[in-house]
Amino acid sequence: MYSKEESLRIKKEFWTQFAEAYPRKWLLYNTKIKDVTFKFYVDNKKAQVLFDIEPKDEEKRKIYFEKIESLKTILLEDFLEDAILERNFYLENGKIISRIWVELTGISLNNKATWETIYDFFYEKMDAFERFFYENEDYIKDLEINT
């Protein structure tokens, strides 16, 4: 078990090395859709690249998710064959969001020997997610176009 300070140091080193290995500006929170974001996640069991749809307005969340769902074949065949789509994903705090993600297991943030594998996974999967998003951005953003 690591102390809180040691855990923070490891996380900082992990993210600093990732930024150095893949120096680019990721889309992340800059989707220009309120409460629709891309995220990187890693812990001591898994790494994930997430596309979270979490508007407070339930109807908007439903529409955005259904738009992505209508593009599922394209997403899976052309970009991320291992993507998981979940309309009602429950966060630890009880909040319900919609989430599309890919996951890598068998790694650990505390095991530096797995960092390169995580970095490669993050780069490959986030790049694919971003390409999918940019290719379908106008459709996804436009709430007037129904699925």
Sequence and secondary structure as in RCSB ss.txt:
>XXXX:A:sequence
MYSKEESLRIKKEFWTQFAEAYPRKWLLYNTKIKDVTFKFYVDNKKAQVLFDIEPKDEEKRKIYFEKIESLKTIL
LEDFLEDAILERNFYLENGKIISRIWVELTGISLNNKATWETIYDFFYEKMDAFERFFYENEDYIKDLEINT
>XXXX:A:secstr
   HHHHHHHHHHHHHHHHHHS S   TT SSSTTEEEEEEE SSEEEEEEEE  SSHHHHHHHHHHHHHTHHHI
IIII TT EEEEEEE TTS EEEEEEEEEES  TT GGGHHHHHHHHHHHHHHHHHHHHHHHHHHH TTS  
